[in-house]
Amino acid sequence: VSQDGDFNMVRLTIGGRSGTGDRNLFAFEQDGSGNTIAGRQDGNGNEAAIRQVSSGNSAFFFQVGGMNVIAVRQI
């Protein structure tokens, strides 16, 4: 998923109170200033890739479980 522009927000929740989710992939790109990505993946073998371009961006991401991977690039 890609968002262009300023002050965008996206949230993702996989698993949580309803249980866990295994082998999920989250990929997101935001191009603009003041954008926020927040997410949580509960389970095993989950992956997240986050790319934010410009200034004043924030990424808050939690992974609970084993064999999870996250990559964040802010430029």
N, CA, C and O of each residue as an XYZ file, in Angstrom:
300
protein
N       0.854     -1.172      0.000
C       0.000      0.000      0.000
C       0.893      1.225      0.000
O       1.925      1.252      0.670
N       0.494      2.237     -0.752
C       1.287      3.456     -0.856
C       0.404      4.673     -0.597
O      -0.728      4.743     -1.076
N       0.927      5.626      0.162
C       0.236      6.886      0.407
C       1.153      8.027      0.018
O       2.325      8.048      0.394
N       0.618      8.976     -0.738
C       1.344     10.192     -1.096
C       0.660     11.373     -0.423
O      -0.565     11.410     -0.313
N       1.455     12.334      0.025
C       0.904     13.529      0.645
C       1.347     13.632      2.089
O       2.109     12.800      2.582
N       0.866     14.655      2.754
C       1.291     14.951      4.114
C       0.226     14.546      5.135
O      -0.970     14.535      4.846
N       0.700     14.216      6.336
C      -0.131     13.924      7.502
C      -1.093     12.748      7.300
O      -2.237     12.782      7.755
N      -0.616     11.718      6.617
C      -1.373     10.477      6.479
C      -1.127      9.594      7.697
O      -0.106      9.725      8.371
N      -2.068      8.694      7.974
C      -1.936      7.765      9.102
C      -2.473      6.416      8.660
O      -3.507      6.329      7.998
N      -1.758      5.370      9.033
C      -2.239      4.017      8.788
C      -1.974      3.184     10.035
O      -0.946      3.340     10.694
N      -2.927      2.286     10.352
C      -2.777      1.371     11.489
C      -3.064     -0.047     11.032
O      -3.930     -0.284     10.190
N      -2.330     -0.973     11.596
C      -2.500     -2.386     11.274
C      -2.480     -3.178     12.567
O      -1.625     -2.951     13.422
N      -3.413     -4.105     12.717
C      -3.393     -5.046     13.838
C      -3.664     -6.438     13.304
O      -4.686     -6.684     12.664
N      -2.747     -7.338     13.569
C      -2.914     -8.744     13.221
C      -2.768     -9.543     14.501
O      -1.771     -9.411     15.210
N      -3.766    -10.375     14.799
C      -3.747    -11.133     16.044
C      -4.343    -10.292     17.149
O      -5.438     -9.749     16.995
N      -3.641    -10.176     18.256
C      -4.151     -9.393     19.383
C      -5.064    -10.218     20.261
O      -4.816    -11.404     20.478
N      -6.099     -9.614     20.761
C      -7.008    -10.287     21.702
C      -7.713    -11.491     21.095
O      -8.053    -12.436     21.806
N      -7.930    -11.463     19.807
C      -8.640    -12.566     19.160
C      -7.733    -13.755     18.864
O      -8.209    -14.767     18.348
N      -6.466    -13.665     19.170
C      -5.538    -14.761     18.906
C      -4.320    -14.278     18.157
O      -4.026    -13.083     18.126
N      -3.620    -15.208     17.557
C      -2.409    -14.854     16.828
C      -2.605    -15.081     15.339
O      -3.494    -15.821     14.917
N      -1.771    -14.440     14.565
C      -1.758    -14.632     13.124
C      -0.347    -14.963     12.695
O       0.592    -14.244     13.037
N      -0.187    -16.035     11.956
C       1.136    -16.475     11.527
C       1.352    -16.175     10.051
O       0.421    -16.185      9.247
N       2.630    -15.903      9.718
C       3.103    -15.714      8.346
C       2.334    -14.628      7.588
O       1.905    -14.840      6.453
N       2.165    -13.478      8.218
C       1.547    -12.331      7.569
C       2.622    -11.381      7.074
O       3.698    -11.293      7.665
N       2.336    -10.674      5.999
C       3.273     -9.721      5.412
C       2.606     -8.352      5.336
O       1.487     -8.223      4.839
N       3.300     -7.335      5.830
C       2.825     -5.962      5.805
C       3.882     -5.133      5.096
O       5.040     -5.127      5.513
N       3.505     -4.436      4.036
C       4.439     -3.564      3.316
C       3.748     -2.233      3.069
O       2.624     -2.190      2.570
N       4.430     -1.142      3.423
C       3.810      0.162      3.308
C       4.832      1.224      2.956
O       5.968      1.197      3.431
N       4.414      2.162      2.116
C       5.269      3.290      1.754
C       4.466      4.579      1.897
O       3.322      4.665      1.450
N       5.072      5.565      2.518
C       4.478      6.897      2.624
C       5.473      7.910      2.079
O       6.637      7.929      2.477
N       5.005      8.746      1.170
C       5.845      9.782      0.575
C       5.228     11.140      0.892
O       4.233     11.538      0.286
N       5.826     11.841      1.842
C       5.324     13.135      2.274
C       5.753     13.383      3.711
O       6.400     12.531      4.321
N       5.402     14.530      4.252
C       5.840     14.920      5.591
C       4.753     14.667      6.633
O       3.562     14.707      6.327
N       5.188     14.403      7.883
C       4.273     14.261      9.002
C       3.412     13.025      8.970
O       2.338     13.016      9.573
N       3.842     11.979      8.288
C       3.072     10.740      8.186
C       3.380      9.801      9.350
O       4.461      9.862      9.936
N       2.425      8.937      9.678
C       2.583      7.984     10.776
C       2.135      6.598     10.348
O       1.107      6.435      9.691
N       2.920      5.609     10.728
C       2.547      4.202     10.568
C       2.603      3.565     11.944
O       3.604      3.684     12.650
N       1.531      2.892     12.324
C       1.472      2.195     13.603
C       0.931      0.799     13.356
O      -0.029      0.622     12.606
N       1.549     -0.197     13.990
C       1.067     -1.549     13.769
C       1.535     -2.521     14.817
O       2.471     -2.267     15.575
N       0.839     -3.667     14.833
C       1.174     -4.754     15.745
C       0.872     -6.074     15.041
O      -0.199     -6.257     14.461
N       1.830     -6.979     15.105
C       1.648     -8.322     14.583
C       1.900     -9.309     15.718
O       2.995     -9.336     16.281
N       0.916    -10.105     16.053
C       1.062    -11.163     17.052
C       1.065    -12.497     16.330
O       0.152    -12.793     15.560
N       2.080    -13.295     16.573
C       2.181    -14.596     15.931
C       3.608    -14.866     15.517
O       4.537    -14.187     15.955
N       3.775    -15.860     14.672
C       5.105    -16.304     14.263
C       5.300    -16.141     12.762
O       4.358    -16.275     11.980
N       6.536    -15.852     12.376
C       6.891    -15.771     10.968
C       6.283    -14.580     10.240
O       6.104    -14.631      9.023
N       5.965    -13.519     10.956
C       5.409    -12.323     10.335
C       6.517    -11.407      9.834
O       7.630    -11.415     10.360
N       6.200    -10.617      8.810
C       7.164     -9.678      8.249
C       6.522     -8.317      8.057
O       5.337     -8.221      7.741
N       7.306     -7.265      8.247
C       6.848     -5.904      8.003
C       7.956     -5.123      7.320
O       9.112     -5.175      7.740
N       7.600     -4.396      6.262
C       8.527     -3.519      5.557
C       7.893     -2.136      5.498
O       6.775     -1.981      5.007
N       8.609     -1.132      6.000
C       8.099      0.232      6.080
C       9.106      1.171      5.435
O      10.297      1.122      5.740
N       8.619      2.029      4.538
C       9.473      3.037      3.905
C       8.746      4.370      3.976
O       7.609      4.499      3.521
N       9.416      5.354      4.550
C       8.860      6.699      4.649
C       9.856      7.686      4.058
O      11.038      7.682      4.400
N       9.358      8.526      3.169
C      10.201      9.493      2.473
C       9.761     10.904      2.858
O       8.577     11.223      2.742
N      10.652     11.730      3.298
C      10.493     13.142      3.640
C      10.746     13.335      5.125
O      11.400     12.496      5.745
N      10.248     14.412      5.713
C      10.616     14.738      7.088
C       9.426     14.643      8.034
O       8.270     14.703      7.614
N       9.736     14.493      9.332
C       8.713     14.494     10.371
C       7.838     13.262     10.405
O       6.724     13.318     10.927
N       8.309     12.150      9.865
C       7.525     10.915      9.835
C       7.804     10.064     11.070
O       8.876     10.157     11.669
N       6.823      9.228     11.447
C       6.961      8.359     12.620
C       6.520      6.944     12.274
O       5.579      6.737     11.507
N       7.221      5.974     12.857
C       6.842      4.568     12.711
C       6.855      3.927     14.098
O       7.867      3.968     14.798
N       5.722      3.333     14.490
C       5.574      2.625     15.755
C       5.068      1.233     15.425
O       3.936      1.072     14.971
N       5.899      0.232     15.650
C       5.515     -1.110     15.228
C       5.989     -2.131     16.252
O       7.133     -2.081     16.704
N       5.111     -3.053     16.616
C       5.418     -4.098     17.589
C       5.176     -5.459     16.960
O       4.208     -5.652     16.223
N       6.058     -6.397     17.255
C       5.872     -7.776     16.834
C       6.050     -8.669     18.052
O       7.040     -8.556     18.776
N       5.086     -9.558     18.275
C       5.120    -10.476     19.407
C       5.060    -11.886     18.847
O       4.132    -12.224     18.112
N       6.041    -12.709     19.187
C       6.097    -14.075     18.682
C       7.510    -14.397     18.236
O       8.446    -13.659     18.542
N       7.665    -15.480     17.526
C       8.984    -15.913     17.097
C       9.179    -15.788     15.596
O       8.218    -15.800     14.826
N      10.423    -15.671     15.199
C      10.814    -15.655     13.785
C      10.162    -14.497     13.005
O       9.852    -14.646     11.823
N       9.955    -13.351     13.663
C       9.379    -12.174     13.019
C      10.487    -11.269     12.502
O      11.584    -11.242     13.060
N      10.199    -10.525     11.430
C      11.175     -9.646     10.805
C      10.536     -8.286     10.557
O       9.379     -8.206     10.145
N      11.293     -7.212     10.806
C      10.826     -5.873     10.485
C      11.983     -5.084      9.858
O      13.134     -5.192     10.280
N      11.643     -4.293      8.847
C      12.615     -3.404      8.214
C      11.977     -2.029      8.093
O      10.868     -1.900      7.574
N      12.672     -1.000      8.570
C      12.170      0.370      8.501
C      13.221      1.238      7.826
O      14.393      1.211      8.200
N      12.801      2.000      6.841
C      13.705      2.944      6.180
C      13.018      4.302      6.149
O      11.917      4.437      5.616
N      13.666      5.293      6.713
C      13.155      6.657      6.710
C      14.203      7.542      6.047
O      15.324      7.659      6.542
N      13.842      8.163      4.931
C      14.789      9.016      4.210
C      14.178     10.373      3.925
O      14.827     11.229      3.324
